[in-house]
Amino acid sequence: MLWVGNAIVGAFLALHGGLMYFGVVGYDAQLSALSMRAGALLVVTSSMLTVFSVWKARSTAASR
């Protein structure tokens, strides 16, 4: 159950990072470069966390 919850949270963080990258949440000219970089980093790390969590959840469920 922990891995499934972790995968869901990771997916939502990746979605939020994507919104930050494309400037959907709000646009500020002075912060646009920073929010694009932070959004891209959040998408990459959260996606990796989501994939790892799904993999661990499947391997844990398969061992039962």
PyMOL commands that set and color helices and strands:
alter all, ss='L'
color gray80, all
select helices_A, chain A and resi 2-22+32-62
alter helices_A, ss='H'
color red, helices_A
deselect
rebuild
show_as cartoon
